């Protein structure tokens, strides 16, 4: 067994694992009414869905870092030997789903000495530098190894060395044993689950796990995106925010031109998660209220006549949405790294199901968005928000905004924008935020929101958009908030009065509309240099941001978080029948 040296001191570990610093998000328990109300067939299916999700989580540990599994084994051995530091380190390892992460202060957390997060995580060779990566790709293209390069640069391959060159191994081939076991579990779940549509999806997904062919994923994704009235939720999530290596290609103009000449698009690697839940019918009904307005929102997107959208004003809206009581979030979707996913709009634009007529689906995570400590919330408001505007703050308004954000991923240019390189995700997330804000006045006019709700959304979103520290460029979700805060301040959408945020309500939507227009232009034109200039001009940590950050630090010690999954843990222990 490999040996490691733990990086954090016992004192630091005790601090980071205490309840003040490590927030807990509680998923469903074995006595939860939502679980007890299920038909027996669905309860049995949940056993297998949880097992499948956990297997996917194990795969993602390997995609995330070459050393994760060895380090986990080392921690387990040391815990058996009574090593207290190992026990505390394991709590953080399980919470952040890996050895390396960032906390809410944007500090990089490395749980073992000498092992830092790599740009290529675990999907590229550990010793591969960016410079060598570009050099090898150029040599391979010049050697006419075009098909091999395509395999290296697609979203579903692990890249390894092959002599002087690189080879891309499809996930299904690389993790054949794990995927076969996950497929077995999905097929067993389909034997007892009570919903025929859901069962059809599970069978399609199991086939995709057995065959190294993106066509099978496309069929599964296409079916999954139609699911609206099912008791259970299961998703293999595939997002590419973690890959910092592939995007560097766009900084090498010579290589970009060479790839373009041969019709090769470098697509960031997918990282995998397994989500299991029980669909909440009441919450889902509230979500679907916005669906009838989506065509109108699509029509009002900037430059709408220059591109095709996933949602079209003159066609059926291929968008389903469900609110889910969470049972398990394994792998990438459950990694608590300074924050955790509230909801997802999938499949992403780079996925083949969208090319065969498939739609998209939004899944919202109820237990993750719940605020358990109202007292802490009030302390935060007292510290950062103008007291006269407390009446407009409503934590549920953040959920309304998130609904707009997730639907906005289906609006705008229907392409993956890989040419924007490392800025692709920052710009896409910025687009989703600004589209959500930009549409608030229109949705109020159309009757979706009342005037009071309009004010609640605008004040709540602006007040919640401030961070405890300046992020780094690899944190797409946080970089975009800094950009927005600078942009909004310059246009008078908010100001600081006696060190507190005062939202100038009527200026928020116009500022959002202006920024959205600029973002959409970047996505249409796919000009890396302009995107680079735009992000750097707006990603500026201002004095106002620092004032609010210091105030937030005084009222919140939280550095990270963990999931408590008692129902999933129980189900995972049940022997398969």
C-alpha positions as CSV (number, residue, x, y, z in Angstrom):
1,X,0.0,0.0,0.0
2,X,1.2,3.5,-0.9
3,X,2.3,5.8,1.9
4,X,1.2,9.5,2.1
5,X,2.0,12.4,4.4
6,X,-1.1,14.2,5.7
7,X,-1.0,17.9,4.9
8,X,-3.2,19.5,7.5
9,X,-2.4,19.7,11.2
10,X,-4.7,18.2,13.8
11,X,-5.6,21.7,14.9
12,X,-6.5,22.8,11.4
13,X,-8.5,19.6,10.8
14,X,-10.4,19.9,14.0
15,X,-11.4,23.5,13.0
16,X,-12.4,22.5,9.4
17,X,-14.5,19.6,10.5
18,X,-16.3,21.4,13.3
19,X,-20.0,22.3,12.8
20,X,-19.2,26.1,12.6
21,X,-16.8,25.5,9.7
22,X,-18.3,22.5,7.9
23,X,-22.0,23.0,7.1
24,X,-24.2,19.8,6.7
25,X,-26.8,19.4,4.0
26,X,-29.2,16.6,5.2
27,X,-30.7,14.4,2.5
28,X,-33.7,12.1,3.1
29,X,-33.7,9.7,6.0
30,X,-35.2,6.2,6.3
31,X,-38.2,7.6,8.1
32,X,-38.8,10.4,5.6
33,X,-42.5,10.6,4.5
34,X,-41.4,10.9,0.9
35,X,-39.7,7.5,1.0
36,X,-42.4,5.8,3.1
37,X,-45.1,6.9,0.6
38,X,-43.4,5.1,-2.3
39,X,-44.8,1.9,-3.8
40,X,-42.8,-1.2,-2.7
41,X,-41.5,-1.6,-6.3
42,X,-40.0,1.9,-6.3
43,X,-38.5,1.3,-2.8
44,X,-36.7,-1.7,-4.2
45,X,-35.6,0.2,-7.3
46,X,-34.1,2.9,-5.1
47,X,-31.7,0.2,-3.6
48,X,-30.2,-0.4,-7.0
49,X,-30.2,3.3,-8.1
50,X,-28.2,4.2,-5.0
51,X,-25.7,1.4,-5.7
52,X,-25.3,2.5,-9.3
53,X,-24.8,6.2,-8.3
54,X,-22.1,5.1,-5.8
55,X,-20.3,3.2,-8.5
56,X,-20.3,6.2,-10.7
57,X,-18.9,8.2,-7.8
58,X,-16.0,5.8,-7.5
59,X,-15.3,6.3,-11.2
60,X,-15.2,10.0,-10.8
61,X,-12.7,9.8,-7.9
62,X,-10.3,8.4,-10.5
63,X,-11.2,11.1,-13.1
64,X,-10.7,13.8,-10.5
65,X,-7.2,12.7,-9.3
66,X,-4.8,9.9,-10.1
67,X,-4.1,9.4,-6.4
68,X,-7.6,9.5,-4.9
69,X,-8.2,5.8,-4.5
70,X,-4.8,5.1,-3.1
71,X,-5.1,8.0,-0.6
72,X,-8.5,6.8,0.5
73,X,-7.2,3.3,1.1
74,X,-4.3,4.8,3.1
75,X,-6.7,6.8,5.2
76,X,-8.8,3.8,6.0
77,X,-5.8,1.8,7.1
78,X,-4.6,4.7,9.3
79,X,-8.0,5.1,10.8
80,X,-8.0,1.4,11.8
81,X,-4.6,2.1,13.4
82,X,-6.1,4.9,15.5
83,X,-4.7,7.8,13.6
84,X,-6.9,10.8,14.6
85,X,-5.6,13.0,11.8
86,X,-6.5,10.4,9.2
87,X,-10.0,10.2,10.7
88,X,-10.5,13.9,10.4
89,X,-8.9,14.1,7.0
90,X,-11.4,11.4,5.8
91,X,-14.3,13.6,6.8
92,X,-13.0,16.3,4.4
93,X,-12.1,13.8,1.7
94,X,-15.7,12.4,1.7
95,X,-17.2,15.9,1.8
96,X,-15.2,17.4,-1.1
97,X,-15.1,14.0,-2.9
98,X,-11.3,13.9,-3.4
99,X,-7.9,15.0,-2.1
100,X,-7.9,18.5,-3.6
101,X,-10.5,21.3,-3.6
102,X,-11.1,24.9,-2.7
103,X,-13.0,26.3,0.2
104,X,-15.4,29.3,0.5
105,X,-12.3,31.6,1.0
106,X,-10.9,30.3,-2.4
107,X,-8.1,28.6,-0.5
108,X,-6.8,25.5,-2.2
109,X,-7.1,22.5,0.1
110,X,-4.6,19.7,-0.5
111,X,-5.1,16.8,1.9
112,X,-1.7,15.1,1.2
113,X,1.7,16.8,1.0
114,X,3.2,17.0,-2.4
115,X,0.0,16.2,-4.3
116,X,-1.7,19.2,-5.8
117,X,-4.5,19.6,-8.2
118,X,-3.5,19.3,-11.8
119,X,-4.9,21.2,-14.8
120,X,-5.7,17.8,-16.3
121,X,-7.0,16.3,-13.1
122,X,-7.0,12.5,-13.5
123,X,-8.0,12.5,-17.1
124,X,-4.6,13.4,-18.5
125,X,-1.2,11.9,-17.7
126,X,0.1,13.2,-14.4
127,X,3.4,14.3,-15.8
128,X,1.9,16.1,-18.9
129,X,2.6,19.8,-19.0
130,X,0.5,22.2,-21.1
131,X,3.5,22.9,-23.3
132,X,4.2,19.2,-24.0
133,X,0.5,18.6,-24.5
134,X,0.3,21.1,-27.3
135,X,3.6,19.9,-28.8
136,X,2.4,16.2,-28.9
137,X,-0.9,17.2,-30.5
138,X,0.9,19.1,-33.2
139,X,3.2,16.2,-33.9
140,X,0.3,13.7,-34.0
141,X,-1.6,15.9,-36.5
142,X,1.5,16.3,-38.7
143,X,1.9,12.5,-38.6
144,X,-1.7,12.3,-39.9
145,X,-3.0,10.7,-36.7
146,X,-6.3,12.6,-37.0
147,X,-8.6,9.9,-35.6
148,X,-6.3,9.4,-32.6
149,X,-6.3,13.2,-31.9
150,X,-10.1,13.2,-32.1
151,X,-10.2,10.5,-29.4
152,X,-7.8,12.5,-27.3
153,X,-9.9,15.7,-27.5
154,X,-13.4,14.4,-27.0
155,X,-15.4,14.7,-23.8
156,X,-15.5,11.0,-22.9
157,X,-11.9,9.8,-22.9
158,X,-9.1,9.3,-20.4
159,X,-5.8,10.3,-22.0
160,X,-2.7,8.1,-21.6
161,X,0.8,8.1,-23.1
162,X,1.5,5.8,-26.0
163,X,5.2,6.0,-26.8
164,X,5.9,9.6,-27.8
165,X,2.2,10.2,-28.5
166,X,-1.1,10.2,-26.6
167,X,-4.1,7.9,-26.8
168,X,-7.7,8.6,-25.8
169,X,-9.5,5.7,-24.1
170,X,-13.3,5.9,-24.0
171,X,-14.7,5.9,-20.5
172,X,-16.7,2.7,-21.1
173,X,-13.5,0.9,-22.0
174,X,-11.4,2.4,-19.3
175,X,-13.9,1.7,-16.5
176,X,-15.5,-1.4,-18.1
177,X,-15.8,-3.4,-14.8
178,X,-17.4,-0.5,-12.9
179,X,-19.7,0.5,-15.7
180,X,-20.9,-3.1,-16.1
181,X,-21.8,-3.3,-12.4
182,X,-23.6,0.0,-12.6
183,X,-25.5,-1.2,-15.7
184,X,-26.5,-4.4,-13.8
185,X,-27.9,-2.3,-11.0
186,X,-30.0,-0.1,-13.4
187,X,-31.4,-3.2,-15.1
188,X,-32.4,-4.6,-11.7
189,X,-34.0,-1.2,-10.8
190,X,-36.0,-1.4,-14.0
191,X,-37.5,-4.8,-12.9
192,X,-39.3,-3.3,-10.0
193,X,-39.8,0.5,-10.7
194,X,-43.4,1.3,-11.3
195,X,-43.0,3.8,-14.1
196,X,-42.6,2.5,-17.7
197,X,-41.0,5.6,-19.1
198,X,-38.5,5.7,-16.3
199,X,-37.7,2.0,-16.9
200,X,-37.2,2.5,-20.6
201,X,-34.7,5.2,-19.7
202,X,-32.9,3.0,-17.2
203,X,-32.5,0.2,-19.9
204,X,-31.2,2.8,-22.4
205,X,-28.7,4.1,-19.8
206,X,-27.6,0.6,-18.9
207,X,-26.8,0.0,-22.6
208,X,-24.8,3.2,-22.8
209,X,-22.7,2.0,-19.9
210,X,-21.9,-1.2,-21.7
211,X,-21.0,0.2,-25.1
212,X,-18.3,2.7,-26.0
213,X,-20.5,4.5,-28.5
214,X,-21.8,8.1,-27.8
215,X,-24.9,7.2,-29.9
216,X,-26.1,5.1,-26.9
217,X,-25.6,8.0,-24.6
218,X,-27.6,10.1,-27.0
219,X,-30.6,7.7,-26.9
220,X,-30.5,7.6,-23.1
221,X,-30.2,11.4,-22.8
222,X,-33.0,11.9,-25.3
223,X,-35.3,9.7,-23.3
224,X,-34.2,11.1,-19.9
225,X,-35.0,14.7,-21.1
226,X,-38.7,13.7,-21.7
227,X,-39.3,12.4,-18.1
228,X,-41.8,14.6,-16.3
229,X,-44.2,12.5,-14.3
230,X,-42.0,9.8,-12.7
231,X,-41.9,8.9,-9.0
232,X,-38.1,8.5,-9.0
233,X,-35.1,10.5,-10.3
234,X,-31.8,9.0,-11.5
235,X,-29.2,10.8,-13.5
236,X,-25.6,10.2,-14.5
237,X,-24.5,13.8,-14.6
238,X,-21.8,14.8,-17.1
239,X,-20.3,18.3,-16.7
240,X,-16.9,19.6,-17.8
241,X,-16.1,22.4,-15.4
242,X,-13.2,20.6,-13.8
243,X,-11.0,20.1,-16.9
244,X,-8.5,23.0,-17.1
245,X,-6.2,21.3,-19.6
246,X,-8.3,21.0,-22.8
247,X,-9.2,24.7,-22.8
248,X,-5.6,25.8,-22.9
249,X,-5.5,24.8,-26.6
250,X,-7.4,27.9,-27.5
251,X,-4.4,30.0,-26.3
252,X,-2.2,28.4,-29.0
253,X,-3.3,30.0,-32.3
254,X,-1.0,27.7,-34.4
255,X,-2.5,24.6,-32.9
256,X,-6.0,26.0,-33.1
257,X,-5.6,26.6,-36.8
258,X,-4.1,23.1,-37.3
259,X,-7.1,21.5,-35.5
260,X,-9.6,23.6,-37.4
261,X,-8.0,22.6,-40.7
262,X,-8.8,19.0,-39.9
263,X,-12.3,19.6,-38.5
264,X,-11.3,18.8,-34.9
265,X,-13.0,20.6,-32.0
266,X,-11.3,20.2,-28.6
267,X,-14.1,19.4,-26.1
268,X,-13.4,19.5,-22.3
269,X,-13.6,16.2,-20.5
270,X,-16.8,15.1,-18.7
271,X,-16.7,14.5,-14.9
272,X,-19.4,12.1,-13.7
273,X,-21.9,12.2,-10.9
274,X,-24.8,10.0,-9.8
275,X,-28.0,11.6,-8.6
276,X,-30.8,9.7,-7.0
277,X,-34.0,11.2,-5.6
278,X,-37.8,11.2,-5.2
279,X,-39.7,13.6,-7.4
280,X,-41.6,16.1,-5.3
281,X,-44.9,16.7,-7.1
282,X,-45.9,20.0,-5.4
283,X,-42.5,21.5,-6.0
284,X,-42.5,20.3,-9.6
285,X,-45.9,21.9,-10.3
286,X,-44.5,25.3,-9.1
287,X,-41.5,24.9,-11.4
288,X,-43.5,24.1,-14.5
289,X,-45.4,27.4,-14.2
290,X,-42.6,29.1,-16.1
291,X,-42.7,26.7,-19.1
292,X,-45.4,28.5,-21.0
293,X,-43.3,31.7,-20.9
294,X,-40.1,30.1,-22.3
295,X,-41.0,30.8,-26.0
296,X,-41.5,34.5,-25.3
297,X,-38.2,34.6,-23.4
298,X,-36.5,32.9,-26.3
299,X,-37.9,35.6,-28.7
300,X,-36.5,38.3,-26.4
301,X,-33.0,37.0,-26.2
302,X,-30.4,39.4,-27.8
303,X,-29.5,38.8,-31.5
304,X,-32.2,36.0,-31.5
305,X,-32.3,36.1,-35.3
306,X,-28.6,35.2,-35.6
307,X,-28.7,31.7,-34.1
308,X,-30.8,28.6,-33.3
309,X,-31.9,28.1,-29.7
310,X,-32.8,24.9,-27.8
311,X,-36.1,26.6,-27.1
312,X,-37.7,28.0,-30.1
313,X,-40.6,30.6,-30.1
314,X,-42.4,28.7,-32.9
315,X,-41.9,25.1,-31.9
316,X,-42.8,22.8,-29.0
317,X,-40.7,23.5,-25.9
318,X,-38.5,20.5,-25.3
319,X,-37.8,21.2,-21.7
320,X,-38.9,19.2,-18.7
321,X,-38.3,20.2,-15.1
322,X,-38.6,18.4,-11.7
323,X,-38.1,19.3,-8.1
324,X,-36.4,16.4,-6.3
325,X,-36.1,15.3,-2.7
326,X,-32.5,14.1,-2.6
327,X,-31.4,10.6,-1.6
328,X,-27.9,10.5,-3.0
329,X,-25.5,12.8,-4.9
330,X,-22.3,10.9,-5.6
331,X,-19.2,11.9,-7.6
332,X,-19.1,15.3,-9.3
333,X,-22.7,16.3,-8.6
334,X,-22.2,15.8,-4.8
335,X,-18.7,17.3,-4.4
336,X,-18.9,20.1,-1.8
337,X,-16.0,22.4,-2.9
338,X,-16.7,25.8,-1.4
339,X,-20.3,25.3,-2.6
340,X,-22.5,22.6,-4.2
341,X,-24.8,22.3,-7.1
342,X,-28.4,23.6,-6.5
343,X,-29.8,22.4,-9.8
344,X,-28.7,21.3,-13.2
345,X,-29.8,21.8,-16.8
346,X,-28.7,18.9,-18.9
347,X,-27.6,17.6,-21.3
348,X,-25.1,20.3,-22.2
349,X,-24.7,21.7,-25.7
350,X,-21.8,19.4,-26.6
351,X,-23.8,16.2,-26.1
352,X,-25.0,14.3,-29.2
353,X,-28.6,13.9,-28.0
354,X,-29.2,17.5,-28.9
355,X,-28.2,16.8,-32.5
356,X,-30.8,14.0,-32.8
357,X,-33.7,16.1,-31.7
358,X,-33.5,15.6,-28.0
359,X,-34.5,18.2,-25.4
360,X,-33.2,19.3,-22.0
361,X,-34.3,18.7,-18.4
362,X,-33.8,20.7,-15.3
363,X,-33.5,18.9,-11.9
364,X,-33.6,21.0,-8.7
365,X,-32.1,19.7,-5.5
366,X,-34.6,20.6,-2.6
367,X,-32.4,19.6,0.4
368,X,-29.4,21.6,-0.9
369,X,-31.3,24.8,-1.2
370,X,-33.0,24.7,2.2
371,X,-31.8,27.2,4.8
372,X,-31.7,25.5,8.2
373,X,-30.5,28.4,10.3
374,X,-32.7,31.5,10.0
375,X,-30.8,33.2,12.8
376,X,-27.6,33.1,10.8
377,X,-29.3,34.4,7.8
378,X,-30.6,37.4,9.7
379,X,-27.1,38.0,11.1
380,X,-25.8,38.1,7.5
381,X,-28.5,40.5,6.4
382,X,-27.8,42.8,9.3
383,X,-24.1,42.8,8.3
384,X,-24.4,43.5,4.6
385,X,-27.9,44.8,3.5
386,X,-29.5,48.2,3.9
387,X,-32.0,47.7,6.8
388,X,-34.7,49.4,4.8
389,X,-34.5,46.7,2.1
390,X,-34.7,43.7,4.5
391,X,-38.4,43.6,3.8
392,X,-37.6,42.6,0.2
393,X,-35.2,39.8,1.0
394,X,-36.7,36.4,0.7
395,X,-34.6,33.2,0.5
396,X,-37.3,31.6,-1.8
397,X,-36.6,34.4,-4.3
398,X,-33.1,32.8,-4.8
399,X,-34.9,29.6,-5.9
400,X,-37.0,31.7,-8.4
401,X,-33.8,33.2,-9.8
402,X,-32.2,29.7,-10.0
403,X,-35.2,28.5,-12.0
404,X,-34.6,31.4,-14.4
405,X,-30.9,30.6,-14.5
406,X,-31.3,26.9,-15.4
407,X,-33.9,27.6,-18.1
408,X,-31.6,30.3,-19.5
409,X,-29.0,27.6,-20.3
410,X,-31.5,26.5,-23.0
411,X,-31.6,30.1,-24.4
412,X,-29.1,31.8,-26.5
413,X,-26.7,30.2,-29.1
414,X,-27.3,26.5,-29.5
415,X,-23.6,25.5,-29.6
416,X,-21.0,24.5,-27.1
417,X,-18.6,27.5,-27.7
418,X,-15.4,25.4,-27.2
419,X,-13.5,28.1,-29.1
420,X,-13.8,30.3,-26.0
421,X,-11.4,27.9,-24.2
422,X,-11.0,28.4,-20.5
423,X,-13.6,31.2,-20.5
424,X,-16.3,29.1,-22.0
425,X,-17.9,28.1,-18.7
426,X,-17.5,31.5,-17.1
427,X,-19.3,33.1,-20.0
428,X,-22.0,30.5,-20.1
429,X,-22.8,30.8,-16.4
430,X,-22.7,34.6,-16.7
431,X,-25.2,34.3,-19.5
432,X,-27.5,32.2,-17.5
433,X,-27.4,34.6,-14.5
434,X,-27.9,37.7,-16.6
435,X,-30.7,36.1,-18.7
436,X,-32.5,35.2,-15.5
437,X,-32.3,38.8,-14.2
438,X,-32.9,40.4,-17.6
439,X,-36.2,38.6,-17.9
440,X,-37.7,39.6,-14.5
441,X,-39.5,42.6,-15.7
442,X,-40.9,40.8,-18.7
443,X,-42.1,37.9,-16.6
444,X,-43.7,40.4,-14.2
445,X,-45.6,42.0,-17.1
446,X,-46.7,38.5,-18.3
447,X,-48.1,37.6,-14.8
448,X,-45.4,35.1,-13.7
449,X,-44.4,37.4,-10.8
450,X,-46.2,40.1,-8.8
451,X,-44.5,43.5,-8.4
452,X,-43.6,42.5,-4.8
453,X,-42.0,39.3,-6.0
454,X,-40.1,41.3,-8.7
455,X,-38.6,43.5,-5.9
456,X,-37.8,40.4,-3.8
457,X,-35.9,38.7,-6.6
458,X,-33.9,41.7,-7.6
459,X,-32.9,42.7,-4.0
460,X,-32.2,39.1,-2.9
461,X,-30.1,38.2,-5.9
462,X,-27.9,41.3,-5.7
463,X,-27.5,40.9,-1.9
464,X,-26.5,37.2,-2.3
465,X,-24.1,37.8,-5.1
466,X,-21.2,38.8,-2.9
467,X,-18.4,36.5,-1.9
468,X,-16.2,36.1,1.2
469,X,-13.0,36.3,-0.9
470,X,-11.7,36.8,-4.4
471,X,-11.9,33.5,-6.4
472,X,-9.4,32.2,-8.9
473,X,-10.0,32.0,-12.6
474,X,-10.7,28.2,-12.5
475,X,-13.9,28.9,-10.4
476,X,-16.3,29.7,-13.2
477,X,-19.4,30.0,-10.9
478,X,-17.6,32.5,-8.7
479,X,-15.6,34.5,-11.3
480,X,-18.9,35.4,-13.0
481,X,-20.3,36.9,-9.7
482,X,-17.3,39.2,-9.4
483,X,-17.7,40.3,-13.0
484,X,-21.4,41.0,-12.4
485,X,-20.8,42.9,-9.2
486,X,-18.3,45.2,-10.9
487,X,-20.6,45.6,-13.9
488,X,-23.7,46.4,-11.8
489,X,-21.9,48.9,-9.6
490,X,-20.6,50.8,-12.6
491,X,-24.2,51.1,-13.9
492,X,-25.7,52.1,-10.5
493,X,-27.6,48.9,-9.9
494,X,-26.4,49.0,-6.3
495,X,-24.2,51.1,-4.1
496,X,-22.8,50.9,-0.6
497,X,-24.4,53.2,2.0
498,X,-22.6,53.2,5.4
499,X,-20.9,49.9,4.4
500,X,-24.2,48.2,3.5
501,X,-25.6,47.1,0.1
502,X,-28.4,49.3,-1.2
503,X,-30.1,47.9,-4.4
504,X,-31.3,50.5,-6.9
505,X,-34.1,48.2,-8.0
506,X,-35.1,49.8,-11.2
507,X,-31.5,49.8,-12.5
508,X,-30.8,46.1,-12.1
509,X,-32.7,44.7,-15.1
510,X,-31.4,47.3,-17.6
511,X,-27.8,46.5,-16.4
512,X,-28.4,42.8,-16.7
513,X,-29.9,43.3,-20.2
514,X,-26.8,45.2,-21.3
515,X,-24.4,42.6,-20.0
516,X,-26.4,39.8,-21.5
517,X,-26.2,41.5,-24.9
518,X,-22.4,41.6,-24.6
519,X,-22.2,38.0,-23.5
520,X,-24.3,36.7,-26.3
521,X,-22.2,38.5,-28.8
522,X,-19.1,36.8,-27.4
523,X,-20.8,33.4,-27.7
524,X,-22.0,34.1,-31.3
525,X,-18.5,35.3,-32.5
526,X,-16.5,32.7,-30.5
527,X,-13.5,35.0,-30.4
528,X,-11.1,33.8,-27.7
529,X,-9.0,37.0,-27.6
530,X,-12.2,39.2,-27.1
531,X,-13.4,36.8,-24.5
532,X,-10.1,37.0,-22.7
533,X,-10.2,40.8,-22.7
534,X,-13.9,40.9,-21.6
535,X,-13.3,38.6,-18.6
536,X,-10.1,40.3,-17.5
537,X,-11.8,43.8,-17.8
538,X,-14.7,42.7,-15.6
539,X,-13.0,40.2,-13.2
540,X,-11.8,42.9,-10.8
541,X,-12.1,42.7,-7.0
542,X,-13.2,46.1,-6.0
543,X,-13.0,48.0,-2.7
544,X,-16.7,47.6,-2.3
545,X,-16.4,43.8,-2.7
546,X,-13.7,43.7,-0.1
547,X,-15.8,45.7,2.4
548,X,-18.7,43.2,2.0
549,X,-16.3,40.2,2.1
550,X,-14.9,41.3,5.5
551,X,-18.5,41.7,6.8
552,X,-19.4,38.3,5.6
553,X,-16.3,36.7,7.1
554,X,-17.3,38.1,10.5
555,X,-20.8,36.5,10.5
556,X,-19.9,33.2,8.7
557,X,-17.1,30.9,9.6
558,X,-18.2,28.2,7.1
559,X,-15.3,27.0,4.9
560,X,-17.0,24.0,3.3
561,X,-19.8,21.5,3.7
562,X,-20.8,17.8,3.6
563,X,-23.7,15.7,2.8
564,X,-25.6,13.5,5.3
565,X,-27.3,10.7,3.3
566,X,-28.8,8.4,5.9
567,X,-31.4,6.8,3.6
568,X,-28.8,6.2,0.8
569,X,-26.4,4.7,3.4
570,X,-29.1,2.3,4.6
571,X,-30.1,1.3,1.0
572,X,-26.5,0.7,0.0
573,X,-26.0,-1.8,2.7
574,X,-28.9,-4.0,1.6
575,X,-27.7,-7.0,-0.4
576,X,-28.9,-7.1,-4.0
577,X,-31.5,-9.7,-4.6
